[in-house]
C-alpha cells in the first residue's frame, strides 16, 4: 500500500533521490539538447518545501517507507484573470507503482489546490520527461482534464 506525505526537511529530499535518479534515466534530455543535472533538480525540489506558494509531496511505500514517487506543486495568480491557479511542477512515480500511485498524488494535488484557494489545477505532459508523453495526455483526458496548452522547444546556440 502507498501513502502520500508532505516533504518538510532535507532528509525528505534524500529519501526521494533514488526515484529522482530513476526519473533521470527515462528522460529525453539528450535528445532535446538539455543536460539534466541531478543536483540542480534536487535543489529545485528542496526549494518547494520552503515556499509559501508551493509544496512537495512524496509517494511512499508503507511496507518499507521508501519513496517511490514525488510531485511538486506551485500556485500563482493568473496573469489573464483574477484567479489563483495551481500547477503541477514535477510528477514522477516508479514504473511498478504508477497506476494507484499517480492517482493518489493527483488527489493530493486537488486537495492542496482547494486549500490554497485555487480555481484551476494544471498538469503537464512533457516529451522531455519520458517517452510516455502521448500516454500521459490520454490518461489526463480520461480522468477529466482538458487540453490547455502546447509548447515547443528549440535549442539556440
N, C-alpha and C positions, 0 to 999 in steps of 0.2 A: 504494500500500500504506500501511497505517496501523501505528502503534506506540503503546503506552501508556507514558507516563513519569510518574514521581512528581514533583510540583511541590515545589521546595525553596527558591525565592527569590522576591523581589518581582518580578523580571523574568518569572517564570513567570505571575504574575498579569497583568502587562502583555500577555503573549502571548495570554492567554485572553479579554481584554476584548472584542475584536470578536465572538467567538462568544457571549459572555455578553450582549452588547447585542442580538445576533440573537435570543437566547432571550427577552429582554425584549419584543421586538416580537410574539412569539407568545403572550405571557402574557395572562391574563384578569383582571389586577389591577383594572382599572377596573370591570369587571362585578361584582367581589367587594367593591368599595369599599376596595381596598388600593392605596396609592400605592407603586409599585415605584421604589426609589431605587438606581440603579446603584452609587453609592459605598458604600452600606451592604452591598450584595451582594458587592462586591469585598473589602471589609474582612472580611466573614464568611468568604469563600473563603480569604483570606490567613491568617486565624486557624487554619484547618485544618492549615496547613503546620507550625505550631509546637507543636501539641498532641500530647501523648503518646498520647492515645486517639483520634486522628483522622489523616486523610491527605487529600490532594487529588491526583487523577490527571488528566493531560491526554491526550487523544487527539490525536495529531499526524500530519499528512500527511507521510510520509517524503520525498516529492519536493521540497517547498519548506519543510518544517519548521514549517508553520503549525499552530496549534491549531485543531482542528475539533470539539472536544467536551471535556467535562470531567465528573468525578464526584467529589463529596466523600463521605467515609465516616467514620463515628464508631463507637465501641464503648462499651458500658456494661454494668454489672451489672444484670441484670433485677431489678425490684422484686418479682417474683412467684415467683422461683425462684433457685437458686444458680448460675445460668449467665450467662456473658457473651454478649452479642448484638451483632452489627454492624448498623448502619443506614445505608443509602444516604441521603446528606444532600442532594445535588443530582445530577441526571443529565441532561445535555443533549448531543446530537450534532446538528450541522448536517444539515439535511434530506437533502442529497445523499449523506451518508455514514452514514446511520442503520443499515442492516442489519448489516453486518460490524462497524462501529464500536461499536455498543451491545453486541454480543456480546463484543468484546474488553474493554470496560470491566466487564461483568458477570463475566467470567472473572477479571479482576484483583481485583474485589471479593471473590470467593470465596477466592482465594489469600490476600488480605490478612486476611480474617476467620479463616482457619485459622491463619495466623501469629500472630494476636493471641489465639488460644485461644477463639474464639467458637464457640458451639454452633449458632447460627442467624444468618441474614442476612435482613434486612428491606429490601424495596424498596417504594417509594411510587409511587402514581399520583395525580396532582393535577389537578383541574379548573382550578386557578389557573395551573398551568404551561403548559397549552395546551388546544386543543380535541381533543387526541388521547387523552384520559383512557380512553375505552372501548377504543380500540385497544391502548393500553398494558396495560390489565388483561388483555385476551385474549392478548397477547403473553406476559406474565408467566405466565399459566396454561399456555400452550403449551410453555414451557420448563421447566415442572415446579414453579412456585411455587404456594403455596396462599394463598387469600384469608385475610387475618389480621384486618383492622380496617377500619372505615369511619368517616370523620369528617365532620362537618357544621359549617358556619360561618355566623355571622350578625353583621352589623355592629351594634354597640351605640353609640348616640350619646348 
